[in-house]
Amino acid sequence: MDRDIRLKRLRFRAWHRGTKEADLLIGGFFDAAGDGWADAEMTLFEELLEEQDVDIMAWAIGTDVCPARYEGSIMEALRVLNYVPIAR
């Protein structure tokens, strides 16, 4: 699949999670980091998006232990909450 199409699909999935909190956390993260990912990172993020929002959010804020398969550069970057867009 073309990289641009894949990124557009990931962006949509990241921003349409079901709750505003998850949209901001996951969608904001994707907007901040997604364009620079290699194919392997995009694949891992696609797999992460199959998980439940409450689990992803718990792993990101540290209230639950993240599965080993998701630990790495993406989860480390997701844990740094300096990318959530805030309307002013």
N, C-alpha and C positions, 0 to 999 in steps of 0.2 A: 504494500500500500504506500502511496505517496506520503512523504513526511508531513507536508502541509495539511493534508486531509486527516492524517492520524492526529496531529496536534489540535486541529479544530474539533475532532470528536472527543479528545481528552478534555479540552477546555469546556465543552458543553457538559460532559459527564461530571466534571469537577464542580461546575457552578449550578448544577441541578440535582442536588442531593436529597431534598425533601424538607430540610429545615434551614432557616436563615443562618443559624450558627454554623452548621456544617458547610453551607454554601460559602460563607465568609472565610472559614478556616481552610477548607480544601480548595475552593476556587481561587481565593487570594493567594494561596501558596502556589498553585499552578501558574497563575499569571506572573508571579515573581520569579519562578524558577524553570518552568516547563520548556521555554524556548531553547535553553542551553543544554538540554538533556541529550545524551546519546541514545541509540536504540535500546540498549539494555535497560537504561533507566526508565524509558518510556514503557517498556514491557512490564517492569516492576510496578510502576504507577498504575498501569492498567489492571494488574492483579490486585493491587491495594484497593482500587475503586470497587472491586467485587465484594469487599468486606462491608460490614454494617457501619453506618456513620458513628454510632455510639462507641464502637470499638476503635475506629480510627482516631476519634477525638480523645478517647481515654489514653491511647498510646502516645498521642502527640503531647498531651498535657501531663503525662506521667502518672495518671491514677490507676493504670493497669500495665502489666508487663507486655511488651510488644513481642510477637512471635519472631523467632530468629530470622525467618526468611525475609522479613521486612526491615530488620536492623541494617543500618548502613547510611550512605550519604543522603538518601531521600528522607528517611525518618529523622536523621539528625537535623536536617534543614527544616523539616516540618515542625520540629520542636522549638525553633527560634521564632517566636511570634512577633516579628517586626514587619510582616507582610500583609496583615489583615487591613483591608481598606476601611477607613473611617471617614464618613461624610462630615464635613465641617460647615 
